[in-house]
């Protein structure tokens, strides 16, 4: 009789090393009460990765070449279970109060931007899409973005399929289920017009840079980040919530889980709005926030509010000249004598008008320099003031027709304006002018995939992989919002997998 080999067990010392690695990367804490959960996940990971020794898991996950495996392991430590219209009082507050207010405010420009941060298997994001469909059934001429991000690639793949079992429909009214789903055996298929309203993407809330034009996380009208922060330590929670606040447009809204709402950072960064059995948070304006910070009784560590296009390293480190996505000033320049950087500093402090005025004066002083209009376009695009951003980037291109980053930014702006054919032309032009423009090539691949050109998308991703393979993985990508070579390679791998599992794009 053959006896099955026993599964390797994880010793206390190895568990401690593993918990420290997870905490450093994600902020997740594992007190004694949660150590058994960590041990079970570790034992499963040892088997999945074919490791001979349980103690080897820490070194395997710590290896930079296995970054995606580390993030998948971290994702397995959190509860991804959810269902449609979860927490009905919050969804009722959105349906009756918050979303109608946002829609009315955006009716002139006909644009909505909503983000489900930590979307798990997609039920929350699709619930938002159904609410928008109910509140705004005639959306011709509207540009509606519902972005859904998560760190768990398997969850994203399931979300993209739009296929769910009966368990996802508890507490869902029958009329909703009948209206938006088709029965197929024991499963239910989401209606294509609702599925197509949601864009799924891979994003690590703790480590990736946002807000950013690259991840399309800027100028959001509404962010839901529910039952994600409860796993983090306070330092990580404060950093994530601060960055999510920076992702919101003026008067934007934030919704957290019930267990997360009492956290002090929410009262510091937002104004609480009470609804029946629910609390939602609205963004404070910059002047109000600065006044509150100055008048706080307890001393605070100063923290610069970063430009949406300027990346932060993990733990919300301040942007440095090395990782700014703007043209680098001369080595002896200082912010006081470098107008583009003075403009960025003004923007960071909430003085948008001052920033644009500085850039306009700088642009007028030298009508051959593209830097002023380029930086202006980037700031305006971050604010989703797309018509103005488009004018500014055309000025930059006119001044420097072979400046590849300007064409790349032009492509992103055109894509946001729902002009995909022109956006493709601009991005193609960018990579033609600079074949090594990594972010331009990545954006081109994403747009190819979004427009149903899967083979061209795969070709661009393959080319990008070859371009980056020999570079230092810690090297920063030019104009990449702080993205490193290693991180971009990881995102390329994830995007390729998700593209292959998305029936709309394959």
N, C-alpha and C positions, 0 to 999 in steps of 0.2 A: 504494500500500500504506500502510495506517495503522500508525504506530509507536506502541505503548503508551507512555504517559508513565512515566518512571522514578520509582521510589519515592523520596521525599526521604530523604537520609542525614543522620545526626545528627553534628554536629561535636563535637570534644573539649570545647570550652567549654560547649556546650549539655548534653552528657552530664554534665559536672561539676555544673552547676546542677541538673539533674534528680536526680542521685544525692544531692545535699544535701537536696533537697525530700523525697525518699523516706526518707532517714535521719531527718530531723526529725519526720516524721509517723509512721513505723513502726518506726524503730530498725534497719531493714535496712542492712547495710553492703555496699559494692561495691568490693572491692579490684581491682587491675588484672586479676587472673585471672577476675573475673566481669563485667568491663566489656562484653565481647561479648554476654553475656546481656541486659544492660540495653539495649544498643544495638538488639538485635533486637526486644525488647519495645517499645521506644520507636518504632521504625519501623512496627511493626504498629499501635500506638496512633495514630500520625499518620494512617494510612490509614483506620482505623475512625472517627475523629472528623472526617474530611474537612478536615484542616488543610492549608493551601497551603505553609506553611513548617515544616520540621522544628523550627526553633528556637522556634516558637510553642507547642510542646507544654508546656513548663514553665509558661508563663503561663496556658495553658488549664487545666491541672491545679491550679495554685495558686489559681485563682479559687474562692472559697467556694461559688459556685453549682454547681460541678462536683465537689463532695466525693465523691459516689458513684463518679464516673468515676476519681477519684484512687485510691480504695480498690480499685476493680476493676483498675486498672493495677498497684498494689502486689501484689494477689493473683496477677496473672499472672507475677510475678517469682519466685514460690515454686513448689516442686514439689508439686502436688496429687495425684500418682499414689499409689494405695493399692490394697489388695485385702482380701478377707474373711480374718479370723483372721491378720492380718499380725503377725509376730513371735510364733510359736507358744509359745516358752518363757514370755513374759510372759502370754499368754492362758491358758496352762496354770496359771501361778501364781495368776491371778485365779480360774480355775475350781476349783482344788483347795484353795486356802487363803484368799485374800482375800475373795471373794464369800461363801463359806459362813460365814465369821466375821461379815461384815456382816449377812447374813440372820439369823443366830442372835441377834445383838445387837438387831436391829430387830423380832424376832418379836413382842414385846409390843405395840408400836405399829403393826406391820404397814405399814411405810413404808420405801421405798428411794429414794435420790436420787443419780443418776449423771450425769456430764457428760463428753461428748467435746468437748474444746476444740480447735478447728481440725479439724473433722470431714471436710473436703474433700467427696467425693461420697457419704459416708454409710456406707461399708463398715465402718468401725470401730464406729460407733454401733449398726448393725444386728448386728454380731458380739456386742456386749454384750447386745443384746436376746435373741439366740439363747441365750447363756449363761444369762441369767436364766430363760428359758423351760425350759431343761434342768434348772436347779437348783431352780426354784420353779414347777413346772408347774401347781399349783393356787393361783392368785393371788386367788381370791375374797376380798374384804375388804382386799386389799393396795392401797396407793396407790404405784405405781411410776412415777417420773419418770426418763426417760432423755433428757436435754437434749443436743442436738447443735448447735454453733454454728460459724460460719465467716465470713470476710470476703468470700468469693467468692460472689456471688449466683447465678452460673451453676451452680456446684457444688451449692449448696443446692437449686436447682430440679431438678437431676438426682437428688440424694439423695431428694427427696420423691417422685419418680416410682417409686422402688423397682424400676427396670428396669436390668439389667446384662448386659454381654457376658461371654464365656467368660474373658477376661483377668482379670476380678475374682475368679476362682475358683481360681487357681493356689495350691497348697498347702492347699486346702480338702478335707477328707474327703468322699468321695462320698455317705456317708449324710447329711451335713449339707446338701449340695446337693439331694439327693432329698427330704429332709424339709421344707425351708423354701422351695423354689423350684419354679415351674412353667415348663416350656420353652415358648417361643413363637417359632418360627423359630430365628433365631440368638441370640436374647436369652433372658434368664431373668427372670421376675417374682417378686418377693418375696411370700411369703404375707401377706395383709392383716393377720392378727393380730400379726405381727412388725412390719410397717410402722407399725401404729397405736401401737406401744409407744414410738415415738421422736418427740420434738418438736423440729423444726428451727427455728433462729432465727439472725438476723444479729447478730454481735457482733465488735467490733474489740478484741482482747486488749490492744493497746497503748494505745488512747485511750478506750474506753468505760469507764463506771464499774461496777465490780463488786467485791465481792458487793453485790447489790441485790435488793430485792423486785420492782422493776420488771422486771428481766431473769430473775428466778427463779434466781439463781445463788448463793443463800445455803445454808448448812448441808448441803453435799454430803457423801455418804458415800464417794464415789470420783470422782476426776477423772483422765482420761487426756488428757495434752497431749504428744503424741509427734511428734517431727520437725517442730516448729513453731519452737522457740526457737533452733535452730541458725543461723537467718538473722539473728539480732539481735545488737547489740553488748551488752557486759556490763551497762551501766547499765539498758538496757531489759529484759534477761533478769531481773535482780534485782527490778525493779519488778513484772513480770508474775508471777513465781513467788511473790513476797510476797503479792500480791493473791489468787492462786489458793489459797495457804495459808489466807488469811483466809476463803475461800469454804468451807473444809472444816469439817464438824462435828467435835467432839471424837472422837479416835481414827480420824478419816477417813484415806483413803489417796490417794496421788498416784503416777501412773505416767508416766515420761518416756521418750524414746527413748534408745537405747544411747549415742548421741553426746552426749546432753545430761546423762546421769546423773552424769558426773564433775564437772560444774560445781559450784563451791564453795557456791553458794546452797542447793543441795539438802541438803548436810550441815549447813548452818547452821539451816535451817528445819525439817528433818524428821529422823526416825530411820530409817536404812536397814535394811530387812529383806531378808535374802538367801534366795533360793529357787533351785532348780536352773536354772542358766543365765539367771537373771533377778534384778533388784533392784527392789523396790517401796519406796515411802517412806510412812511413817506420821506423822501430825501430832503434833508435840510439844504437851504441855499448856502453858498460858500461863505457869505458874510456872516450869517448866523452861526455857522460851524466855527469860524475863526473867533468870533466873540465868545462862544462857549468855552473854547479851548483856553483863551487868555484869562477868562474869569474863573476857571476851575480852581477850587481851593487846594487840591492836592497837586504837587509839582508833577509835571509830565515830561517824558523824554521827547524832545522835538522830533517831528517826523515830516519830511517834505511830502506834499501831495504830488504824486508823480504824474507826468503827462501820460495820457492813455497809450501813446505809442512808444513810451520809454519803459523798458522792462525792469523788473526787479528780480534779483536772485531769490532763492528760497529764504524764508524768514523776512521778506519785505525789505531787503537791503536797498539803500538809496541808489539811484541811477548814477553811474559814473561816466566820464567822457568816453571810456572804452566801449560802453554798451549802448550809447545813444544811437537811435536810428537816423539821426540827422547828419549832414555833412560835417566832418570834423573841422573845428576851427584851427587856426595856426597854433603851433605848440606854445607860443608865448601869449596867446590870447587869454583874457579873463572874461567872465560873464558880463562885467561892466562894459567892456570894450568890444564884445562880440554880439552884435544885434540879434542874430537868430537865437543864440542861447539866452539872451535877455528876454526875448519873446517867449521862449519855452518856460523860463522861470515865472514870467507873468501869467502864462496859461496855467502853470501848476498851482498858483495861488488863487486861481479863479478869476483873474482879470483878463478875460478873453478879448475885450475891446482894446485894452492896452497892448496885448500881444500882437493883434492884427495891425494896429497902428505902427508899432515898431517895425514890423516886417514890411509894411507898405513904404515907410520912409527909407528903409534899407534898399528895397527894390528900386525905388526912384533914383537913389544915389548912383547906382551902377546898372544900367539897362542891359548889360551883357551877362550878369551873374544870375543863374537860375535858383540860387539857394533860397532867397527870400520867398518867391512864389511857391517853391517846392515845400518849404516848411509850412507856409500858410495853407497850402492845399492839404497837407497832412493833418493839421489842427482842425481845419474845417470838416474834413472827412470824418475825423474822430467824433465830431459833434453832429454828424449826419446832416450837415448843411451842404448837400451834395451839389446843388447848382453853383454855389459860390466856389466850392472845392474844384469843380470842373473848370471853371474860368481860370482859377489860379494855376492849375496844373498845365493848362494849355499855354499859359504865359511862360511857365518854366520850360516846356518842350520847345516853344518858339525860340527861346534864348539859347537852349542847348539841345538841339535835335537828336544828338547821339547819347544823351544821358539816360542810360537804361533804367535806373530806379524811378525816374519820372514816368516813363512809359508803363512800368509795372504798377505804380500808384494809380495812373490813369486807368489801367485795366480794372483795378479794384473799385474805383469810383464808378466806372461804367457798369460794372456788375451790380453794384448797389442801386444804380438807376434802372435796373432791369433791362439792360441793353447787352445781352450776352454775346451776340455776334461781334459787336464793336469791342467788347471787353476782350474777346479771344484775339482779335486783331492786335490790340494794344499789348497784350501779354506776349503774343508771338514776336512782336517787334522788340520787346524788352529782351527776350532771350536770344534773339538774333544779334542784337547789338552787344550783348554780354552773355555768351553761352554758359558762363559760370555763375550767373545770377540765381542763387539757390532758391530764394523765396519767390522770385518771379516764375521760375520753373515749377515750383510746388503749386503756386496759385493757378498756373495754367493747367496742371494735371487735375486739380480739384474742379475747375470749370469744365474741362473736357468731360469728366465723370458726370457732373451735374447736367450736362446737355446731352447725355446718352452716348457719348463717344468713348466707350470703355477702352477700346484698343489703343486709342491715342493717349488716353490718360495713363494706361499701363506703360506705354513707351516712354512718356515723360518721367514717370516714377523710376523706371529702370535707368534712364540716362542720369537722373539726379543721384541715384544710388552710386553709380560709377564715378560721378564727379566728386562725391563726398567720401568715398570709402578710404582713400589714402590720407585724409586730413585728420588732424588731431580732434578727437571727439569733444574736447573741452573748448575748442575754438568757437568764438562767436560768429554767427552768420551776419554778413553785412546787411544793414537795414532789416534785421530780423527780429526786432523787439526783444532782444536778449536771448533768442533761441540759439542753442549750441549746435554744432555739427552732429553730435551724438543724439541730441533730442530730436532733431529734424529727421535723422535716419529712422528713429523709432516711430515717429509720426508717419513717415512714408510707409513703413511696414504695416502699421495699423490701418492706414487709409486704403492700402492695397487689399487687405483682408476684408474690410467693410465694403469696399466697392464690389468685390466678388460675391458677397452674400446679399447685396441689394438687388432685388429682382427688377427694379426700375432702371438700373444702370448697367446690369450685366448684358 
